[in-house]
Amino acid sequence: MTDRHIAVDPSEGGVRELDRRAVLRSAEIVAGIRDDRWDGPTPCGGWSLRRLLAHMTAQHLGFAAAADGGPVDESVWRETPLADPRRAYADSVARVLDAFAADGVLDREFVLPWIHPTMRFAAPRAIGFHLVDYVVHGWDVAASLGVPAAYDDDLVAAAAEVAVREVPVGPSRERPGAAFGPPVEPAGAASAEDRLLASLGRDPRWSPK
């Protein structure tokens, strides 16, 4: 990710509010998962839905710890098996939204060890990373369930803006376990959501069947 500021307004009604809405929509999607779907496929390579939820939960907890300020134990980012993925995800959503809503958080710097072990990122920029993750991962879950992600147009546009500025195209996209794959060409008359997904290596037409 490049060392540039996102153009999305980082004020109270800016990136933090956009992120809050994206996360809450992801929580609505996750709440609709039936118990017989946890081992089903996702657009995320060989990840099952259960594994995807473990990743999403760990990322929320990691970002929340980073938002709290001070040194962050890297173990907080570690994915762990979830006995109750729906409940664990809901708890992690509450945790990260509370952390991002704290007074003064937009003046802090975040340490995000999965990007760089020591670099510090301005809070609005880091929250922009989180916004991209949860618009795309929310779509991953929705696609796994065969339902529309139904993110508002302004959330898709904001995530696309951040992705263009912050997610580099290159060898890092080809590593095993990379969050985003090499760009693909969307087919036909692509929507804004399709273009965002394709730019981050997702096939907008992916289906679990």
C-alpha positions as CSV (number, residue, x, y, z in Angstrom):
1,M,0.0,0.0,0.0
2,T,1.3,3.4,-1.0
3,D,2.0,6.2,1.5
4,R,-0.8,8.5,0.3
5,H,-3.8,9.9,2.0
6,I,-7.2,8.7,0.9
7,A,-9.4,11.3,-0.7
8,V,-12.5,10.2,1.1
9,D,-13.4,12.8,3.7
10,P,-11.9,11.6,7.0
11,S,-14.2,13.7,9.2
12,E,-16.9,12.4,11.6
13,G,-19.2,11.8,8.6
14,G,-16.5,10.6,6.3
15,V,-14.4,7.4,6.2
16,R,-15.4,6.3,9.8
17,E,-19.1,6.6,9.0
18,L,-18.7,4.8,5.7
19,D,-16.8,2.0,7.4
20,R,-19.4,1.7,10.2
21,R,-22.1,1.2,7.6
22,A,-20.1,-1.3,5.6
23,V,-19.4,-3.3,8.8
24,L,-23.0,-3.3,9.9
25,R,-24.1,-4.5,6.5
26,S,-21.5,-7.3,6.7
27,A,-23.0,-8.2,10.0
28,E,-26.5,-8.4,8.5
29,I,-25.2,-10.8,5.8
30,V,-23.4,-13.0,8.3
31,A,-26.5,-13.2,10.6
32,G,-28.3,-14.9,7.7
33,I,-25.8,-17.9,7.5
34,R,-27.5,-21.2,8.3
35,D,-25.7,-23.8,10.3
36,D,-25.4,-26.2,7.4
37,R,-23.4,-23.7,5.3
38,W,-20.2,-23.3,7.4
39,D,-18.2,-25.8,5.3
40,G,-19.4,-24.4,2.0
41,P,-17.0,-22.8,-0.5
42,T,-16.3,-19.1,-0.8
43,P,-14.7,-16.9,-3.5
44,C,-11.6,-16.8,-1.3
45,G,-9.6,-19.7,-2.8
46,G,-9.8,-22.8,-0.8
47,W,-11.4,-21.1,2.3
48,S,-14.6,-22.4,3.7
49,L,-17.2,-20.0,5.0
50,R,-16.1,-20.9,8.5
51,R,-12.5,-20.0,7.7
52,L,-13.5,-16.8,6.1
53,L,-15.5,-15.8,9.2
54,A,-12.4,-16.6,11.3
55,H,-10.4,-14.3,9.2
56,M,-12.9,-11.5,9.3
57,T,-13.3,-11.8,13.0
58,A,-9.6,-11.7,13.6
59,Q,-9.2,-8.6,11.4
60,H,-11.8,-6.8,13.4
61,L,-10.1,-7.6,16.6
62,G,-6.7,-6.6,15.2
63,F,-7.9,-3.3,13.9
64,A,-9.7,-2.6,17.2
65,A,-6.5,-3.2,19.2
66,A,-4.6,-0.9,16.8
67,A,-7.3,1.8,17.2
68,D,-6.8,1.6,21.0
69,G,-3.3,3.0,20.6
70,G,0.0,1.8,22.0
71,P,1.9,-1.4,21.3
72,V,-0.2,-4.2,19.7
73,D,0.4,-7.8,20.4
74,E,0.5,-9.5,17.0
75,S,-1.3,-12.5,18.4
76,V,-4.5,-10.5,18.5
77,W,-4.5,-10.7,14.7
78,R,-4.2,-14.5,14.7
79,E,-7.1,-16.5,13.3
80,T,-8.5,-19.1,15.7
81,P,-11.2,-21.8,15.2
82,L,-14.7,-20.4,16.0
83,A,-17.1,-22.7,17.8
84,D,-19.9,-20.2,17.1
85,P,-18.9,-18.1,14.1
86,R,-22.0,-15.9,14.0
87,R,-21.7,-14.9,17.7
88,A,-17.9,-14.4,17.4
89,Y,-18.4,-12.2,14.4
90,A,-21.1,-10.2,16.0
91,D,-18.9,-9.6,19.1
92,S,-16.0,-8.6,16.9
93,V,-18.2,-6.1,15.1
94,A,-19.2,-4.5,18.3
95,R,-15.6,-4.4,19.4
96,V,-14.2,-2.7,16.3
97,L,-17.0,-0.2,16.0
98,D,-16.6,0.8,19.6
99,A,-12.9,1.2,19.1
100,F,-13.3,3.3,15.9
101,A,-15.9,5.5,17.6
102,A,-13.7,6.4,20.5
103,D,-12.9,10.1,21.2
104,G,-9.7,11.2,19.5
105,V,-9.2,8.0,17.5
106,L,-8.9,9.9,14.2
107,D,-5.8,11.7,15.6
108,R,-4.1,8.4,16.4
109,E,-1.8,6.2,14.3
110,F,-2.4,2.5,13.8
111,V,0.2,-0.3,13.7
112,L,-1.0,-2.9,11.2
113,P,1.6,-5.7,11.3
114,W,0.1,-7.7,8.4
115,I,1.1,-4.7,6.2
116,H,4.3,-3.7,7.9
117,P,5.8,-4.6,11.3
118,T,6.7,-1.1,12.4
119,M,5.1,1.4,10.1
120,R,2.4,3.6,11.6
121,F,-0.7,4.6,9.6
122,A,-2.8,7.7,10.1
123,A,-6.2,6.5,11.5
124,P,-8.3,7.7,8.6
125,R,-6.1,5.9,6.2
126,A,-6.1,2.7,8.3
127,I,-9.9,2.8,8.6
128,G,-10.0,3.2,4.8
129,F,-8.1,-0.1,4.5
130,H,-10.8,-1.7,6.8
131,L,-13.6,-0.2,4.6
132,V,-12.2,-2.0,1.5
133,D,-11.8,-5.3,3.4
134,Y,-15.4,-5.3,4.6
135,V,-17.1,-4.3,1.5
136,V,-15.2,-7.0,-0.3
137,H,-15.4,-9.7,2.4
138,G,-19.1,-8.9,2.9
139,W,-19.6,-9.6,-0.8
140,D,-17.5,-12.9,-0.3
141,V,-20.0,-14.1,2.3
142,A,-23.0,-13.0,0.3
143,A,-21.8,-14.7,-2.8
144,S,-21.2,-17.9,-0.8
145,L,-24.8,-17.7,0.3
146,G,-26.1,-16.9,-3.2
147,V,-27.6,-13.6,-2.1
148,P,-26.9,-10.0,-3.1
149,A,-24.4,-8.1,-1.0
150,A,-26.5,-4.9,-1.5
151,Y,-23.9,-2.4,-0.4
152,D,-25.0,1.2,-0.9
153,D,-23.6,2.8,-4.0
154,D,-21.6,5.3,-2.0
155,L,-19.9,2.6,0.0
156,V,-18.9,0.8,-3.2
157,A,-17.6,4.1,-4.7
158,A,-15.6,4.9,-1.5
159,A,-14.1,1.4,-1.3
160,A,-13.1,1.6,-5.0
161,E,-11.5,5.0,-4.5
162,V,-9.4,3.7,-1.6
163,A,-8.5,0.4,-3.5
164,V,-7.2,2.4,-6.5
165,R,-5.0,4.5,-4.2
166,E,-3.9,1.9,-1.7
167,V,-3.9,-1.7,-3.1
168,P,-0.8,-2.2,-5.3
169,V,-0.9,-4.4,-8.4
170,G,2.1,-6.7,-8.5
171,P,3.7,-9.9,-7.1
172,S,2.2,-9.3,-3.6
173,R,-1.2,-10.2,-5.1
174,E,0.1,-13.6,-6.1
175,R,1.3,-14.8,-2.7
176,P,-0.6,-17.7,-1.1
177,G,-3.1,-16.3,1.3
178,A,-3.1,-12.8,-0.3
179,A,-6.2,-10.9,0.6
180,F,-6.6,-9.7,-3.0
181,G,-5.7,-11.5,-6.2
182,P,-4.5,-10.1,-9.5
183,P,-7.1,-8.0,-11.3
184,V,-9.5,-9.8,-13.7
185,E,-11.5,-8.5,-16.5
186,P,-15.2,-8.1,-15.7
187,A,-17.6,-9.5,-18.3
188,G,-20.3,-7.6,-20.1
189,A,-21.8,-4.4,-18.8
190,A,-20.1,-4.3,-15.4
191,S,-21.6,-2.5,-12.5
192,A,-19.5,-0.4,-10.1
193,E,-19.5,-3.3,-7.7
194,D,-18.4,-5.7,-10.5
195,R,-15.5,-3.3,-11.3
196,L,-14.4,-3.1,-7.7
197,L,-14.5,-6.8,-7.2
198,A,-12.6,-7.5,-10.5
199,S,-10.0,-5.0,-9.7
200,L,-9.3,-6.9,-6.5
201,G,-9.1,-10.3,-8.1
202,R,-12.7,-11.5,-7.5
203,D,-14.9,-12.9,-10.3
204,P,-18.2,-11.0,-9.9
205,R,-20.0,-14.0,-11.4
206,W,-18.7,-16.4,-8.9
207,S,-21.3,-18.9,-7.5
208,P,-21.0,-21.7,-5.0
209,K,-22.8,-24.0,-7.4
